[in-house]
Amino acid sequence: MLLSLKGAFPPAILALADGTVFQGNSIGAAGATTGEVVFNTSMSGYQEILTDPSYCQQIVTLTYPHIGNYGVNLEDIEADKIHAAGLIIKDLPLVASNFRKTATLSEYLVAGKTVAIANIDTRKLTRHLRTHGAQNGCILGLAQGETVTQALIDKAIAAAKAAPSMSGLDLAKVVSVKQTYEWNQTEWKLGAGYGVQITPKFHVVAYDFGVKKNILRMIAQRGARITVVPAQTPAADVLKLKPDGIFLANGPGDPEPCDYAISAVKELIETGIPTFGICLGHQIMALASGAKTFKMKFGHHGANHPVKDLDSGRVSITSQNHGFAVDEKSLPANLRPTHISLFDNTLQGLARTDKPAFCFQGHPEASPGPHDISYLFDRFTALMEKHKNA
Ligand SMILES: NC(=O)CC[C@H](N)C(=O)O
């Protein structure tokens, strides 16, 4: 614990809907925020996590105790703003150092109007969430000079209780772009930064349900130009763009109420155009194929989750961020399990047996996390190649 921090930052309160209260220091914007409190076990990558649109209406607690020591930069962003509803950490180092650093984590949170709390026992909080399941919470970040009172604590508990449940929430259309745009940026390289795809072989249409930029970069890197379309784009409009492949992005909220996407994807898969889905995209492909999804107890959020490829036997360490999963008992005959989580045996990958369509629950684009399972992007490219040459 860096004792000097306590005086430098005003107090903050974290209240859970079940009445559990933590007191710490406000390291972000002053004010109140509510959301589903989830824990993420990644040791680094807090900027990518904060900007991941899939964290919309979720407050993230990082289990790694020391967060902020490399500051933030202009490159490690998965969207153009912070999407997480709030941040909870143990210890904020007072010195941030990195050759790309443009600001400290605290400055970034303030600029992004994000409420955040430090100096709480994140191990205790995580054990609580693991035992009782993810639940709603509220962070109250006080202004300099304000003090914690019982009335403020009661206000935070009431706000946590009043926050909407994640089950049944359609957030994909909330975070999605409103206008179609073109994407050609490729992966980041030390010394060169991000590249540009100037000789594309394929045209991919990507549904933006809350897409992470690194997914688009990894698809572009493999020879594609990408047209990113809003979540509610009808299948007919996608077909007019004459795609060689269709991509279904990650995104926040419950997949089940996304009926517009489920029906469009059902139609698109039938055309035989290669289709690849990640996370929410995986869940939507499963729903479009007739399977069911369910809410997990506390989900998977981290960068060290072992996943087994059932075809090759190969185990990959993967990046994960989901609170819902596909029910393996609900799979129709034409949907085959391809990957499972070695943490809890839940479904991680699926492939259609009758169409060139497959999907993955975790994050092959990492950002943050390991790249063990980036071969899924190569699989998508290979399907497009085959389809183009057929
Ligand atoms: N990262 C994602 O796409 C998350 C999918 C979905 N919102 C879930 O929590 O399961």
The ligand as an SDF file (V2000), in Angstrom:
LIG
                    3D

 10  9  0  0  0  0  0  0  0  0999 V2000
  -17.0020   -9.7810  -24.9080 N   0  0  0  0  0  0  0  0  0  0  0  0
  -18.2140  -10.0890  -25.3160 C   0  0  0  0  0  0  0  0  0  0  0  0
  -18.5590  -10.0500  -26.4910 O   0  0  0  0  0  0  0  0  0  0  0  0
  -19.2240  -10.4230  -24.2310 C   0  0  0  0  0  0  0  0  0  0  0  0
  -20.4730  -11.0750  -24.7350 C   0  0  0  0  0  0  0  0  0  0  0  0
  -21.6300  -10.9470  -23.7540 C   0  0  0  0  0  0  0  0  0  0  0  0
  -21.9370   -9.5790  -23.4990 N   0  0  0  0  0  0  0  0  0  0  0  0
  -21.3080  -11.6930  -22.4690 C   0  0  0  0  0  0  0  0  0  0  0  0
  -21.1010  -11.0780  -21.4560 O   0  0  0  0  0  0  0  0  0  0  0  0
  -21.2410  -12.8830  -22.4570 O   0  0  0  0  0  0  0  0  0  0  0  0
  1  2  1  0
  2  3  2  0
  2  4  1  0
  4  5  1  0
  5  6  1  0
  6  7  1  0
  6  8  1  0
  8  9  2  0
  8 10  1  0
M  END
$$$$
